């Protein structure tokens, strides 16, 4: 009978230890889960009798907490061991959050898109940090729309990679897209649904917690409360733009793509909307890629600008840096100079012209 119990303990030991690890790792209390019962046993060895002590641990609640079965060494303490393990795990989690804090929200590496032998996007690389707004500028046909479609996963790059929060869009598509959102002025939401219904639909698609509360916040933020029950199809262009922006923030995105977000707004409304976008983005730690043909808006709102032409990034820097570099009055004149700048056979801007212009700005 005794030998049978010994065999059961021996075979149960690995299973018991495993269950104990799982159970203790889930426990967030500091109380000891075990009660020690020291027992002394004696035995003869050599010249005389020697005594040894073996500590057996029993759980306070055998049904809730599985036993460790036995502990071989006297100084070993289960609680201290698991406390140190949990402290180590907390340290690892903290390191992960620090890494995320300094990591780029968006990384685009060597993106290429070829249509029928023509390179619409030709090996561009850039990144956007947390709380940074980057303007994506360029003349028609420069590759802006193709770039945005690749970032959204609507187009598969011919080459290159897109990462959001360190995760590849190609291999973690569902997770990465949950961090993103888009607002495009000319992409209207379903007209037969009300304003509130549209926001609720997208909140559910993004699995937003407390969806009704989040929708109420957005209706308030974008001045849509009085239009909450109105059908989307009868909204004015300005009202539709505000609804599109509310939808874009419904999941508190980490990466937000804005395609001419104020194109249909009057100057006063546009200024108010820009202020709301920046405030909401800052609260959520959102990185923004902003496309617009309104150079004054870009000059005001963007921390950095990427200028595309023929699928390549021709210039990069803050609006003020680019204006100074090309010795122009404002960003609009800089845009025109870059758009008309001659390209060499490799598709990059004329280095001689760049040198002349940069030298003039320094002189």
C-alpha positions as CSV (number, residue, x, y, z in Angstrom):
1,X,0.0,0.0,0.0
2,X,2.9,2.4,1.0
3,X,4.8,1.5,-2.2
4,X,1.8,2.3,-4.3
5,X,1.5,5.8,-2.8
6,X,5.2,6.4,-3.5
7,X,4.8,5.4,-7.1
8,X,1.8,7.8,-7.4
9,X,3.8,10.7,-6.0
10,X,6.8,10.0,-8.3
11,X,4.7,9.9,-11.4
12,X,2.5,12.8,-10.3
13,X,5.5,15.0,-9.5
14,X,6.1,16.5,-13.0
15,X,2.4,17.1,-13.5
16,X,2.0,18.7,-10.1
17,X,5.0,21.0,-10.6
18,X,3.7,22.1,-14.0
19,X,0.2,22.9,-12.5
20,X,1.8,24.7,-9.7
21,X,3.8,26.9,-12.1
22,X,0.7,27.8,-14.1
23,X,-1.3,28.4,-11.0
24,X,1.3,30.6,-9.3
25,X,2.0,32.6,-12.4
26,X,-1.6,33.6,-12.5
27,X,-1.7,34.6,-8.8
28,X,-1.2,38.3,-8.0
29,X,-1.4,38.0,-4.2
30,X,1.5,38.1,-1.9
31,X,0.2,35.6,0.6
32,X,1.9,32.2,1.0
33,X,0.0,29.5,-0.7
34,X,1.8,26.8,1.2
35,X,2.2,25.7,4.8
36,X,5.4,23.9,5.8
37,X,5.3,20.8,8.0
38,X,8.9,19.9,8.9
39,X,9.4,16.3,10.0
40,X,12.5,14.6,11.4
41,X,13.6,11.2,10.4
42,X,16.5,9.3,11.7
43,X,18.7,6.7,10.2
44,X,22.0,4.8,10.8
45,X,25.1,5.5,8.7
46,X,28.7,4.8,9.5
47,X,29.7,5.3,13.1
48,X,26.3,6.4,14.4
49,X,22.9,7.8,13.8
50,X,22.5,10.9,11.7
51,X,19.4,13.0,11.5
52,X,18.1,14.8,8.5
53,X,15.2,17.1,8.0
54,X,12.8,17.0,5.1
55,X,10.2,19.7,4.5
56,X,6.9,18.7,3.1
57,X,4.6,21.4,1.8
58,X,0.9,21.1,1.7
59,X,-1.5,23.6,0.0
60,X,-3.9,25.7,2.0
61,X,-6.7,24.7,-0.4
62,X,-5.9,21.4,-2.1
63,X,-8.8,21.8,-4.6
64,X,-7.7,25.3,-5.7
65,X,-3.9,24.9,-5.7
66,X,-2.1,21.7,-6.8
67,X,0.8,20.6,-4.5
68,X,4.5,20.9,-5.4
69,X,4.8,17.4,-4.0
70,X,8.2,17.7,-2.4
71,X,11.2,20.0,-2.1
72,X,14.7,18.5,-1.9
73,X,16.8,21.2,-0.4
74,X,16.2,22.8,2.9
75,X,16.9,26.4,1.9
76,X,14.7,26.3,-1.2
77,X,11.6,28.4,-0.8
78,X,8.9,28.1,-3.5
79,X,7.4,31.5,-2.9
80,X,10.8,33.2,-3.3
81,X,11.5,31.3,-6.4
82,X,8.3,32.2,-8.1
83,X,8.5,35.8,-6.9
84,X,11.9,36.2,-8.6
85,X,10.5,34.6,-11.8
86,X,7.6,37.0,-11.8
87,X,9.9,40.0,-11.2
88,X,12.0,38.8,-14.2
89,X,8.9,38.5,-16.4
90,X,7.8,42.0,-15.4
91,X,11.2,43.3,-16.3
92,X,10.9,41.7,-19.7
93,X,7.5,43.2,-20.3
94,X,8.8,46.6,-19.3
95,X,11.6,46.2,-21.9
96,X,9.0,45.4,-24.6
97,X,7.1,48.6,-23.8
98,X,10.2,50.7,-23.9
99,X,11.1,49.2,-27.3
100,X,7.6,50.0,-28.6
101,X,8.0,53.6,-27.3
102,X,11.1,54.2,-29.4
103,X,10.0,52.0,-32.3
104,X,8.7,53.6,-35.5
105,X,5.0,53.3,-35.9
106,X,5.4,52.8,-39.7
107,X,8.3,51.5,-41.6
108,X,8.3,51.2,-45.4
109,X,11.4,49.5,-46.8
110,X,12.4,49.6,-50.5
111,X,8.8,49.6,-51.7
112,X,8.5,48.8,-55.4
113,X,5.3,48.5,-57.6
114,X,5.5,47.7,-61.3
115,X,2.6,47.9,-63.7
116,X,3.2,46.3,-67.1
117,X,6.9,47.1,-66.9
118,X,6.4,50.7,-65.6
119,X,7.6,51.5,-62.0
120,X,4.9,53.4,-60.3
121,X,6.9,53.3,-57.1
122,X,10.6,52.8,-57.3
123,X,12.3,51.6,-54.2
124,X,11.1,54.2,-51.6
125,X,11.9,53.9,-47.9
126,X,10.6,56.0,-45.0
127,X,9.3,55.8,-41.4
128,X,6.9,57.7,-39.2
129,X,7.3,58.0,-35.4
130,X,4.7,58.2,-32.7
131,X,2.9,61.6,-32.6
132,X,4.5,62.6,-35.9
133,X,2.6,64.0,-38.9
134,X,4.4,63.4,-42.3
135,X,3.2,65.0,-45.5
136,X,3.3,62.9,-48.7
137,X,3.5,65.4,-51.6
138,X,4.0,65.2,-55.3
139,X,2.5,66.0,-58.6
140,X,-0.3,63.8,-60.2
141,X,1.1,60.4,-61.1
142,X,4.0,60.7,-58.7
143,X,3.0,57.4,-56.9
144,X,1.2,58.7,-53.8
145,X,-2.0,56.8,-54.3
146,X,-0.1,53.6,-55.1
147,X,2.0,54.0,-52.0
148,X,-1.0,54.5,-49.8
149,X,-2.7,51.4,-51.3
150,X,0.4,49.3,-50.5
151,X,0.5,50.6,-47.0
152,X,-3.2,49.6,-46.6
153,X,-2.6,46.1,-48.1
154,X,-4.9,46.9,-51.1
155,X,-1.9,46.4,-53.4
156,X,0.8,43.8,-53.0
157,X,4.2,45.4,-53.5
158,X,6.4,44.0,-56.3
159,X,9.2,44.2,-53.8
160,X,9.8,45.7,-50.3
161,X,8.1,45.4,-47.0
162,X,5.6,47.4,-44.8
163,X,5.8,47.1,-41.0
164,X,3.5,48.7,-38.4
165,X,4.7,48.5,-34.8
166,X,7.4,46.1,-35.9
167,X,4.9,43.6,-37.4
168,X,5.0,42.8,-41.1
169,X,1.8,43.6,-43.0
170,X,2.4,40.5,-45.2
171,X,2.6,38.0,-42.3
172,X,0.4,39.7,-39.7
173,X,-2.2,41.4,-41.9
174,X,-5.2,41.1,-39.6
175,X,-3.3,42.4,-36.6
176,X,-1.6,45.2,-38.4
177,X,-4.7,46.5,-40.1
178,X,-6.4,46.7,-36.7
179,X,-3.9,49.4,-35.8
180,X,-4.7,51.5,-38.8
181,X,-7.4,53.6,-40.3
182,X,-8.0,55.8,-43.4
183,X,-10.0,58.9,-44.3
184,X,-10.4,59.9,-47.9
185,X,-12.5,62.9,-48.8
186,X,-13.9,61.2,-51.9
187,X,-14.7,57.9,-50.3
188,X,-18.2,58.2,-48.8
189,X,-19.8,55.9,-46.3
190,X,-23.1,54.1,-47.0
191,X,-25.8,56.7,-47.6
192,X,-28.7,54.6,-46.5
193,X,-27.3,54.4,-42.9
194,X,-27.6,57.1,-40.4
195,X,-24.5,58.9,-39.1
196,X,-24.7,57.0,-35.8
197,X,-25.3,53.7,-37.5
198,X,-22.2,54.1,-39.8
199,X,-20.0,54.8,-36.8
200,X,-21.5,51.8,-34.9
201,X,-20.8,49.5,-37.8
202,X,-17.2,50.5,-38.0
203,X,-16.8,50.3,-34.2
204,X,-18.0,46.7,-34.3
205,X,-15.8,45.9,-37.3
206,X,-12.8,47.1,-35.2
207,X,-14.1,45.3,-32.1
208,X,-14.1,48.6,-30.2
209,X,-14.9,48.2,-26.5
210,X,-17.8,50.3,-25.2
211,X,-18.7,51.1,-28.8
212,X,-21.7,53.3,-27.9
213,X,-19.6,55.4,-25.6
214,X,-16.9,55.8,-28.2
215,X,-19.4,56.8,-30.9
216,X,-20.9,59.4,-28.6
217,X,-17.5,60.9,-28.0
218,X,-16.8,61.1,-31.7
219,X,-20.2,62.7,-32.4
220,X,-19.4,65.3,-29.9
221,X,-15.8,65.9,-31.1
222,X,-16.7,66.4,-34.7
223,X,-19.9,68.4,-34.1
224,X,-22.2,65.6,-35.4
225,X,-24.6,65.2,-32.5
226,X,-27.4,67.0,-34.2
227,X,-26.9,64.9,-37.3
228,X,-26.6,61.6,-35.4
229,X,-29.9,60.2,-36.8
230,X,-29.7,61.8,-40.2
231,X,-29.1,59.6,-43.2
232,X,-25.5,59.9,-44.5
233,X,-26.7,60.3,-48.1
234,X,-28.2,63.7,-47.4
235,X,-25.2,65.2,-45.7
236,X,-23.3,68.1,-47.3
237,X,-19.7,67.6,-48.4
238,X,-18.4,69.2,-45.3
239,X,-20.6,67.1,-43.0
240,X,-19.6,64.0,-44.9
241,X,-15.9,64.9,-44.3
242,X,-16.5,65.3,-40.6
243,X,-18.2,61.9,-40.5
244,X,-15.3,60.3,-42.4
245,X,-12.8,61.8,-39.9
246,X,-14.9,60.5,-37.0
247,X,-14.9,57.0,-38.6
248,X,-11.1,57.3,-39.0
249,X,-10.6,57.8,-35.2
250,X,-13.1,55.2,-34.1
251,X,-10.5,52.6,-33.2
252,X,-7.9,55.1,-31.8
253,X,-5.5,54.1,-34.6
254,X,-1.8,54.0,-34.2
255,X,-1.3,54.8,-37.9
256,X,-3.8,57.1,-39.7
257,X,-3.7,57.8,-43.4
258,X,-5.4,61.0,-44.4
259,X,-6.0,61.7,-48.1
260,X,-6.9,65.4,-48.5
261,X,-8.9,65.5,-45.3
262,X,-10.0,69.2,-45.6
263,X,-10.4,69.4,-49.3
264,X,-14.2,70.1,-49.1
265,X,-14.1,72.4,-46.1
266,X,-14.2,76.2,-45.9
267,X,-11.1,77.9,-44.4
268,X,-12.7,78.3,-41.0
269,X,-14.0,74.7,-40.8
270,X,-10.7,73.4,-42.1
271,X,-8.8,75.2,-39.4
272,X,-11.1,73.8,-36.7
273,X,-10.8,70.3,-38.1
274,X,-7.0,70.4,-38.2
275,X,-6.9,71.4,-34.6
276,X,-9.2,68.5,-33.6
277,X,-7.2,66.0,-35.7
278,X,-3.9,67.0,-34.0
279,X,-5.5,67.0,-30.5
280,X,-7.0,63.5,-31.0
281,X,-3.9,62.1,-32.6
282,X,-1.7,63.4,-29.8
283,X,-4.0,61.8,-27.2
284,X,-3.9,58.4,-28.9
285,X,-0.2,58.6,-29.8
286,X,-1.1,58.4,-33.5
287,X,1.3,58.7,-36.4
288,X,-0.2,60.4,-39.4
289,X,0.6,60.2,-43.1
290,X,-1.1,63.3,-44.7
291,X,-1.5,63.9,-48.4
292,X,-2.8,67.3,-49.6
293,X,-2.4,69.8,-52.4
294,X,-2.9,72.6,-50.0
295,X,0.7,73.7,-49.3
296,X,-0.2,76.2,-46.7
297,X,-2.0,73.4,-44.7
298,X,1.0,71.1,-45.1
299,X,3.4,73.8,-44.0
300,X,1.3,74.4,-40.9
301,X,0.4,70.8,-39.9
302,X,3.3,68.6,-40.9
303,X,6.4,67.9,-39.0
304,X,8.1,66.4,-42.0
305,X,7.5,66.2,-45.7
306,X,8.3,63.6,-48.3
307,X,8.2,64.8,-51.9
308,X,7.6,62.1,-54.6
309,X,8.2,62.3,-58.3
310,X,8.3,59.5,-60.8
311,X,7.9,57.0,-58.0
312,X,11.0,58.2,-56.1
313,X,11.5,60.4,-53.0
314,X,13.2,63.5,-54.3
315,X,13.3,65.5,-51.1
316,X,12.7,65.0,-47.4
317,X,12.8,67.3,-44.4
318,X,10.6,69.7,-42.4
319,X,8.7,72.3,-44.5
320,X,11.0,75.1,-43.2
321,X,14.1,73.0,-44.2
322,X,12.9,72.5,-47.7
323,X,11.9,76.1,-48.2
324,X,15.4,77.2,-47.0
325,X,17.2,74.5,-49.1
326,X,15.6,75.6,-52.3
327,X,15.7,79.3,-51.4
328,X,11.9,79.8,-52.0
329,X,9.3,82.0,-50.3
330,X,7.0,79.2,-49.2
331,X,6.2,75.5,-49.6
332,X,4.1,76.1,-52.7
333,X,7.0,77.6,-54.6
334,X,9.2,74.8,-53.4
335,X,6.6,72.3,-54.6
336,X,6.6,73.9,-58.1
337,X,10.4,73.9,-58.2
338,X,10.7,70.2,-57.3
339,X,7.9,69.2,-59.7
340,X,9.7,70.9,-62.6
341,X,13.2,69.9,-61.7
342,X,14.8,67.8,-64.4
343,X,15.6,64.2,-63.7
344,X,18.7,62.2,-64.9
345,X,18.6,58.8,-66.4
346,X,18.4,57.0,-63.0
347,X,15.2,58.9,-62.1
348,X,16.9,61.2,-59.5
349,X,17.0,64.9,-59.5
350,X,19.9,66.7,-61.3
351,X,22.7,66.9,-58.7
352,X,24.2,70.1,-60.3
353,X,20.8,71.9,-60.0
354,X,20.5,70.7,-56.4
355,X,24.0,72.0,-55.6
356,X,23.2,75.4,-57.2
357,X,20.0,75.8,-55.3
358,X,21.4,74.6,-52.0
359,X,24.4,76.9,-52.3
360,X,22.1,79.8,-53.1
361,X,20.1,79.1,-49.9
362,X,23.3,79.0,-47.8
363,X,24.6,82.2,-49.4
